[in-house]
Amino acid sequence: MIEKVIERLKNTKSLLVITGAGISAESGIPTFRGADGLWQNYRAEELATPWAFERDPVTVWKWYDWRRGIISKAEPNKGHIAIKGFEERFENFFLITQNVDGLHARTGIKNMVEIHGNLWRVRCSKENKTFMLLDHPLREIPPLCDCGNILRPDVVWFGESIPYEYLEKAYSAINSCDTLIVAGTSGVVYPVASFPQMVKDNGGFVIEVNIEATPISQIADISLFGASGDILPSLLKGLAG
Ligand code: APR
């Protein structure tokens, strides 16, 4: 199976990679829908919404402060590093990550979009200006802007639209790739969940990397089941051989 994927990659002109929380699991960051995905019995869908933030910004920020604390101690793993290796190997390469942890950026990767934003960036709820806020733990919860209004994480919440410029980059990559590797996502959150089908519709080849079957397995040409930190480096190594 892996040989077939390597063969395909050897004949690939334009590679798109899509990642989700599973790619960061081996860096010690809990996934959203895994066994350790709950925080104080809340699911992500209950906290990552504009309504939850309006009702109870303190609880929402405490959740982000907890995640920021874990992420601040995490390092990119072998999966992230292999994806950076793909960027070096392919002339046309793009990464769409749903992750807000910033770990891909820390590998030095350039051609990518953090389609759900970045949890180290904050946005003024009034003025909409954005800036990085790297304090951990936060000095005040909720953190306030210089103008006195509440800051929010600059991430895309359930019920919110993905910024147009992010989508534009994503669709351009979807329309120009001939192979997609989709790694470490449960494939249930839209619009990203629809991207593999879009690649298929364009005649592209879809390779899934996950520890378990997902809805994407139904449409993938090949699913490789295992940890992304093992499989992605093997693919990169196979390409060099
Ligand atoms: N290697 C590969 N896959 C893994 C690994 C691993 N080591 N560990 C876990 N996985 C897989 C799980 O099997 C699961 O399919 O990663 C996936 C993680 O799924 P989710 O927790 O649902 O994360 P994700 O798909 O990124 O969620 C999408 O939902 O909560 C929102 O905005 C948030 O970006 C997030 C979006």
Residues whose N, C-alpha, C, O or C-beta is under 5 A from the ligand:
A	BS01	APR	G20 A21 G22 A25 E26 T31 F32 R33 G34 A44 Q98 N99 H116 V156 G184 T185 S186 G187 V189 V209 N210 I211 E212 G226 A227 S228
